[in-house]
Amino acid sequence: MGLRQGKTKSILESSLDSALLAVEIYNKPRTTFRSEGFITMMIIAWTRLFHAYFNVTIGDKYFYKKKK
């Protein structure tokens, strides 16, 4: 369980970093593609947030198709 919590904390930290980077990109006045960079980084942040949530609730489970 400790390994999963460490992995979840790492994913949460990277999610927060991505969100802060998105805001930083949007607040720079001379940056080109501000809104596109903001949207991209926020999507990455939300995705990482969901990965952390699923890592806590489900864990590392992989589903494979059965060979016929």
Distance bins in CASP14 RR format, pairs under 12 A and 6 or more apart:
PFRMAT RR
TARGET T0000
AUTHOR 0000-0000-0000
RMODE 2
METHOD distances of the structure
MODEL  1
1 7 0 0 0 0 0 1 0 0 0 0 0
1 8 0 0 0 0 0 1 0 0 0 0 0
1 55 0 0 0 0 0 1 0 0 0 0 0
1 56 0 0 0 0 0 1 0 0 0 0 0
1 59 0 0 0 0 0 1 0 0 0 0 0
2 8 0 0 0 0 1 0 0 0 0 0 0
2 9 0 0 0 0 1 0 0 0 0 0 0
2 55 0 0 0 0 0 1 0 0 0 0 0
2 56 0 0 0 0 0 1 0 0 0 0 0
2 59 0 0 0 0 0 1 0 0 0 0 0
3 9 0 0 0 0 0 1 0 0 0 0 0
3 10 0 0 0 0 0 1 0 0 0 0 0
3 55 0 0 0 0 0 1 0 0 0 0 0
3 59 0 0 0 0 0 1 0 0 0 0 0
3 60 0 0 0 0 1 0 0 0 0 0 0
4 10 0 0 0 0 0 1 0 0 0 0 0
4 11 0 0 0 0 0 1 0 0 0 0 0
4 52 0 0 0 0 0 1 0 0 0 0 0
4 54 0 0 0 0 0 1 0 0 0 0 0
4 55 1 0 0 1 0 0 0 0 0 0 0
4 56 1 0 0 1 0 0 0 0 0 0 0
4 57 0 0 0 0 0 1 0 0 0 0 0
4 58 0 0 0 0 0 1 0 0 0 0 0
4 59 1 0 0 1 0 0 0 0 0 0 0
4 60 1 0 0 1 0 0 0 0 0 0 0
4 61 0 0 0 0 0 1 0 0 0 0 0
5 11 0 0 0 0 0 1 0 0 0 0 0
5 12 0 0 0 0 0 1 0 0 0 0 0
5 52 0 0 0 0 0 1 0 0 0 0 0
5 55 0 0 0 0 1 0 0 0 0 0 0
5 56 1 0 0 1 0 0 0 0 0 0 0
5 59 0 0 0 0 0 1 0 0 0 0 0
6 12 0 0 0 0 1 0 0 0 0 0 0
6 13 0 0 0 0 1 0 0 0 0 0 0
6 52 0 0 0 0 0 1 0 0 0 0 0
6 55 0 0 0 0 1 0 0 0 0 0 0
6 56 0 0 0 0 0 1 0 0 0 0 0
7 13 0 0 0 0 0 1 0 0 0 0 0
7 14 0 0 0 0 0 1 0 0 0 0 0
7 48 0 0 0 0 0 1 0 0 0 0 0
7 51 0 0 0 0 1 0 0 0 0 0 0
7 52 0 0 0 0 1 0 0 0 0 0 0
7 54 0 0 0 0 0 1 0 0 0 0 0
7 55 1 0 0 1 0 0 0 0 0 0 0
7 56 0 0 0 0 1 0 0 0 0 0 0
7 59 0 0 0 0 1 0 0 0 0 0 0
7 60 0 0 0 0 1 0 0 0 0 0 0
8 14 0 0 0 0 0 1 0 0 0 0 0
8 15 0 0 0 0 0 1 0 0 0 0 0
8 48 0 0 0 0 0 1 0 0 0 0 0
8 49 0 0 0 0 0 1 0 0 0 0 0
8 50 0 0 0 0 0 1 0 0 0 0 0
8 51 0 0 0 0 1 0 0 0 0 0 0
8 52 1 0 1 0 0 0 0 0 0 0 0
8 53 0 0 0 0 1 0 0 0 0 0 0
8 54 0 0 0 0 1 0 0 0 0 0 0
8 55 1 0 1 0 0 0 0 0 0 0 0
8 56 1 0 1 0 0 0 0 0 0 0 0
8 57 0 0 0 0 0 1 0 0 0 0 0
8 58 0 0 0 0 0 1 0 0 0 0 0
8 59 0 0 0 0 1 0 0 0 0 0 0
8 60 0 0 0 0 0 1 0 0 0 0 0
9 15 0 0 0 0 0 1 0 0 0 0 0
9 16 0 0 0 0 0 1 0 0 0 0 0
9 48 0 0 0 0 0 1 0 0 0 0 0
9 52 0 0 0 0 1 0 0 0 0 0 0
9 55 0 0 0 0 1 0 0 0 0 0 0
9 56 0 0 0 0 0 1 0 0 0 0 0
10 16 0 0 0 0 0 1 0 0 0 0 0
10 17 0 0 0 0 0 1 0 0 0 0 0
10 48 0 0 0 0 1 0 0 0 0 0 0
10 51 0 0 0 0 0 1 0 0 0 0 0
10 52 0 0 0 0 1 0 0 0 0 0 0
10 55 0 0 0 0 1 0 0 0 0 0 0
11 17 0 0 0 0 0 1 0 0 0 0 0
11 18 0 0 0 0 0 1 0 0 0 0 0
11 44 0 0 0 0 0 1 0 0 0 0 0
11 45 0 0 0 0 0 1 0 0 0 0 0
11 47 0 0 0 0 1 0 0 0 0 0 0
11 48 1 0 1 0 0 0 0 0 0 0 0
11 49 0 0 0 0 1 0 0 0 0 0 0
11 50 0 0 0 0 1 0 0 0 0 0 0
11 51 1 0 1 0 0 0 0 0 0 0 0
11 52 1 0 1 0 0 0 0 0 0 0 0
11 53 0 0 0 0 1 0 0 0 0 0 0
11 54 0 0 0 0 1 0 0 0 0 0 0
11 55 1 0 0 1 0 0 0 0 0 0 0
11 56 0 0 0 0 1 0 0 0 0 0 0
11 59 0 0 0 0 0 1 0 0 0 0 0
11 60 0 0 0 0 0 1 0 0 0 0 0
12 18 0 0 0 0 0 1 0 0 0 0 0
12 19 0 0 0 0 0 1 0 0 0 0 0
12 45 0 0 0 0 0 1 0 0 0 0 0
12 48 1 0 0 1 0 0 0 0 0 0 0
12 49 1 0 0 1 0 0 0 0 0 0 0
12 50 0 0 0 0 0 1 0 0 0 0 0
12 51 0 0 0 0 1 0 0 0 0 0 0
12 52 1 0 1 0 0 0 0 0 0 0 0
12 53 0 0 0 0 1 0 0 0 0 0 0
12 55 0 0 0 0 1 0 0 0 0 0 0
12 56 0 0 0 0 1 0 0 0 0 0 0
13 19 0 0 0 0 0 1 0 0 0 0 0
13 20 0 0 0 0 0 1 0 0 0 0 0
13 45 0 0 0 0 0 1 0 0 0 0 0
13 48 0 0 0 0 1 0 0 0 0 0 0
13 49 0 0 0 0 0 1 0 0 0 0 0
13 52 0 0 0 0 1 0 0 0 0 0 0
14 20 0 0 0 0 0 1 0 0 0 0 0
14 21 0 0 0 0 0 1 0 0 0 0 0
14 41 0 0 0 0 0 1 0 0 0 0 0
14 44 0 0 0 0 1 0 0 0 0 0 0
14 45 0 0 0 0 1 0 0 0 0 0 0
14 47 0 0 0 0 0 1 0 0 0 0 0
14 48 1 0 1 0 0 0 0 0 0 0 0
14 49 0 0 0 0 1 0 0 0 0 0 0
14 51 0 0 0 0 1 0 0 0 0 0 0
14 52 0 0 0 0 1 0 0 0 0 0 0
15 21 0 0 0 0 0 1 0 0 0 0 0
15 22 0 0 0 0 0 1 0 0 0 0 0
15 41 0 0 0 0 0 1 0 0 0 0 0
15 42 0 0 0 0 0 1 0 0 0 0 0
15 43 0 0 0 0 0 1 0 0 0 0 0
15 44 0 0 0 0 1 0 0 0 0 0 0
15 45 1 0 1 0 0 0 0 0 0 0 0
15 46 1 0 0 1 0 0 0 0 0 0 0
15 47 0 0 0 0 1 0 0 0 0 0 0
15 48 1 1 0 0 0 0 0 0 0 0 0
15 49 1 0 1 0 0 0 0 0 0 0 0
15 50 0 0 0 0 1 0 0 0 0 0 0
15 51 0 0 0 0 1 0 0 0 0 0 0
15 52 1 0 0 1 0 0 0 0 0 0 0
15 53 0 0 0 0 1 0 0 0 0 0 0
15 55 0 0 0 0 0 1 0 0 0 0 0
16 22 0 0 0 0 0 1 0 0 0 0 0
16 23 0 0 0 0 0 1 0 0 0 0 0
16 41 0 0 0 0 0 1 0 0 0 0 0
16 42 0 0 0 0 0 1 0 0 0 0 0
16 44 0 0 0 0 0 1 0 0 0 0 0
16 45 1 0 0 1 0 0 0 0 0 0 0
16 46 0 0 0 0 0 1 0 0 0 0 0
16 48 0 0 0 0 1 0 0 0 0 0 0
16 49 0 0 0 0 1 0 0 0 0 0 0
16 52 0 0 0 0 0 1 0 0 0 0 0
17 23 0 0 0 0 0 1 0 0 0 0 0
17 24 0 0 0 0 0 1 0 0 0 0 0
17 41 0 0 0 0 1 0 0 0 0 0 0
17 44 0 0 0 0 1 0 0 0 0 0 0
17 45 0 0 0 0 1 0 0 0 0 0 0
17 48 0 0 0 0 1 0 0 0 0 0 0
17 49 0 0 0 0 0 1 0 0 0 0 0
18 24 0 0 0 0 0 1 0 0 0 0 0
18 25 0 0 0 0 0 1 0 0 0 0 0
18 37 0 0 0 0 0 1 0 0 0 0 0
18 38 0 0 0 0 0 1 0 0 0 0 0
18 39 0 0 0 0 0 1 0 0 0 0 0
18 40 0 0 0 0 1 0 0 0 0 0 0
18 41 1 0 1 0 0 0 0 0 0 0 0
18 42 1 0 0 1 0 0 0 0 0 0 0
18 43 0 0 0 0 1 0 0 0 0 0 0
18 44 1 0 1 0 0 0 0 0 0 0 0
18 45 1 1 0 0 0 0 0 0 0 0 0
18 46 0 0 0 0 1 0 0 0 0 0 0
18 47 0 0 0 0 1 0 0 0 0 0 0
18 48 1 0 0 1 0 0 0 0 0 0 0
18 49 0 0 0 0 1 0 0 0 0 0 0
18 51 0 0 0 0 0 1 0 0 0 0 0
18 52 0 0 0 0 0 1 0 0 0 0 0
19 25 0 0 0 0 0 1 0 0 0 0 0
19 26 0 0 0 0 0 1 0 0 0 0 0
19 38 0 0 0 0 0 1 0 0 0 0 0
19 40 0 0 0 0 0 1 0 0 0 0 0
19 41 1 0 0 1 0 0 0 0 0 0 0
19 42 1 0 0 1 0 0 0 0 0 0 0
19 43 0 0 0 0 0 1 0 0 0 0 0
19 44 0 0 0 0 1 0 0 0 0 0 0
19 45 1 1 0 0 0 0 0 0 0 0 0
19 46 0 0 0 0 1 0 0 0 0 0 0
19 47 0 0 0 0 0 1 0 0 0 0 0
19 48 0 0 0 0 1 0 0 0 0 0 0
19 49 0 0 0 0 1 0 0 0 0 0 0
20 26 0 0 0 0 0 1 0 0 0 0 0
20 27 0 0 0 0 0 1 0 0 0 0 0
20 38 0 0 0 0 0 1 0 0 0 0 0
20 41 0 0 0 0 1 0 0 0 0 0 0
20 42 0 0 0 0 0 1 0 0 0 0 0
20 44 0 0 0 0 0 1 0 0 0 0 0
20 45 0 0 0 0 1 0 0 0 0 0 0
21 27 0 0 0 0 0 1 0 0 0 0 0
21 28 0 0 0 0 0 1 0 0 0 0 0
21 31 0 0 0 0 0 1 0 0 0 0 0
21 37 0 0 0 0 1 0 0 0 0 0 0
21 38 0 0 0 0 1 0 0 0 0 0 0
21 40 0 0 0 0 0 1 0 0 0 0 0
21 41 1 0 1 0 0 0 0 0 0 0 0
21 42 0 0 0 0 1 0 0 0 0 0 0
21 44 0 0 0 0 1 0 0 0 0 0 0
21 45 0 0 0 0 1 0 0 0 0 0 0
21 48 0 0 0 0 0 1 0 0 0 0 0
22 28 0 0 0 0 0 1 0 0 0 0 0
22 31 0 0 0 0 0 1 0 0 0 0 0
22 34 0 0 0 0 0 1 0 0 0 0 0
22 35 0 0 0 0 0 1 0 0 0 0 0
22 36 0 0 0 0 0 1 0 0 0 0 0
22 37 1 0 0 1 0 0 0 0 0 0 0
22 38 1 0 1 0 0 0 0 0 0 0 0
22 39 1 0 0 1 0 0 0 0 0 0 0
22 40 1 0 0 1 0 0 0 0 0 0 0
22 41 1 1 0 0 0 0 0 0 0 0 0
22 42 1 0 1 0 0 0 0 0 0 0 0
22 43 0 0 0 0 1 0 0 0 0 0 0
22 44 0 0 0 0 1 0 0 0 0 0 0
22 45 1 0 0 1 0 0 0 0 0 0 0
22 46 0 0 0 0 0 1 0 0 0 0 0
22 48 0 0 0 0 0 1 0 0 0 0 0
23 34 0 0 0 0 0 1 0 0 0 0 0
23 37 0 0 0 0 0 1 0 0 0 0 0
23 38 1 0 0 1 0 0 0 0 0 0 0
23 41 0 0 0 0 1 0 0 0 0 0 0
23 42 0 0 0 0 1 0 0 0 0 0 0
23 45 0 0 0 0 1 0 0 0 0 0 0
24 31 0 0 0 0 1 0 0 0 0 0 0
24 34 0 0 0 0 0 1 0 0 0 0 0
24 37 0 0 0 0 0 1 0 0 0 0 0
24 38 0 0 0 0 1 0 0 0 0 0 0
24 41 0 0 0 0 1 0 0 0 0 0 0
24 42 0 0 0 0 0 1 0 0 0 0 0
25 31 1 0 0 1 0 0 0 0 0 0 0
25 32 0 0 0 0 0 1 0 0 0 0 0
25 33 0 0 0 0 1 0 0 0 0 0 0
25 34 1 0 0 1 0 0 0 0 0 0 0
25 35 0 0 0 0 1 0 0 0 0 0 0
25 36 0 0 0 0 1 0 0 0 0 0 0
25 37 1 0 1 0 0 0 0 0 0 0 0
25 38 1 0 1 0 0 0 0 0 0 0 0
25 39 0 0 0 0 1 0 0 0 0 0 0
25 40 0 0 0 0 1 0 0 0 0 0 0
25 41 1 0 0 1 0 0 0 0 0 0 0
25 42 0 0 0 0 1 0 0 0 0 0 0
25 44 0 0 0 0 0 1 0 0 0 0 0
25 45 0 0 0 0 0 1 0 0 0 0 0
26 33 0 0 0 0 0 1 0 0 0 0 0
26 34 1 0 1 0 0 0 0 0 0 0 0
26 35 1 0 0 1 0 0 0 0 0 0 0
26 36 0 0 0 0 0 1 0 0 0 0 0
26 37 1 0 0 1 0 0 0 0 0 0 0
26 38 1 0 1 0 0 0 0 0 0 0 0
26 39 0 0 0 0 1 0 0 0 0 0 0
26 40 0 0 0 0 0 1 0 0 0 0 0
26 41 0 0 0 0 1 0 0 0 0 0 0
26 42 0 0 0 0 1 0 0 0 0 0 0
27 34 0 0 0 0 1 0 0 0 0 0 0
27 35 0 0 0 0 0 1 0 0 0 0 0
27 37 0 0 0 0 0 1 0 0 0 0 0
27 38 0 0 0 0 1 0 0 0 0 0 0
28 34 1 0 0 1 0 0 0 0 0 0 0
28 37 0 0 0 0 0 1 0 0 0 0 0
28 38 0 0 0 0 0 1 0 0 0 0 0
31 37 0 0 0 0 1 0 0 0 0 0 0
31 38 0 0 0 0 1 0 0 0 0 0 0
31 41 0 0 0 0 0 1 0 0 0 0 0
33 39 0 0 0 0 1 0 0 0 0 0 0
33 40 0 0 0 0 1 0 0 0 0 0 0
33 41 0 0 0 0 0 1 0 0 0 0 0
34 40 0 0 0 0 0 1 0 0 0 0 0
34 41 0 0 0 0 0 1 0 0 0 0 0
35 41 0 0 0 0 0 1 0 0 0 0 0
35 42 0 0 0 0 0 1 0 0 0 0 0
36 42 0 0 0 0 0 1 0 0 0 0 0
36 43 0 0 0 0 0 1 0 0 0 0 0
37 43 0 0 0 0 1 0 0 0 0 0 0
37 44 0 0 0 0 1 0 0 0 0 0 0
37 45 0 0 0 0 0 1 0 0 0 0 0
38 44 0 0 0 0 0 1 0 0 0 0 0
38 45 0 0 0 0 0 1 0 0 0 0 0
39 45 0 0 0 0 0 1 0 0 0 0 0
39 46 0 0 0 0 0 1 0 0 0 0 0
40 46 0 0 0 0 0 1 0 0 0 0 0
40 47 0 0 0 0 0 1 0 0 0 0 0
41 47 0 0 0 0 0 1 0 0 0 0 0
41 48 0 0 0 0 0 1 0 0 0 0 0
42 48 0 0 0 0 0 1 0 0 0 0 0
42 49 0 0 0 0 0 1 0 0 0 0 0
43 49 0 0 0 0 0 1 0 0 0 0 0
43 50 0 0 0 0 0 1 0 0 0 0 0
44 50 0 0 0 0 0 1 0 0 0 0 0
44 51 0 0 0 0 0 1 0 0 0 0 0
45 51 0 0 0 0 0 1 0 0 0 0 0
45 52 0 0 0 0 0 1 0 0 0 0 0
46 52 0 0 0 0 0 1 0 0 0 0 0
46 53 0 0 0 0 0 1 0 0 0 0 0
47 53 0 0 0 0 0 1 0 0 0 0 0
47 54 0 0 0 0 0 1 0 0 0 0 0
48 54 0 0 0 0 0 1 0 0 0 0 0
48 55 0 0 0 0 0 1 0 0 0 0 0
49 55 0 0 0 0 0 1 0 0 0 0 0
49 56 0 0 0 0 0 1 0 0 0 0 0
50 56 0 0 0 0 0 1 0 0 0 0 0
50 57 0 0 0 0 0 1 0 0 0 0 0
50 58 0 0 0 0 0 1 0 0 0 0 0
51 57 0 0 0 0 0 1 0 0 0 0 0
51 58 0 0 0 0 0 1 0 0 0 0 0
51 59 0 0 0 0 0 1 0 0 0 0 0
51 60 0 0 0 0 0 1 0 0 0 0 0
52 58 0 0 0 0 0 1 0 0 0 0 0
52 59 0 0 0 0 0 1 0 0 0 0 0
53 59 0 0 0 0 0 1 0 0 0 0 0
54 60 0 0 0 0 1 0 0 0 0 0 0
54 61 0 0 0 0 1 0 0 0 0 0 0
55 61 0 0 0 0 0 1 0 0 0 0 0
END
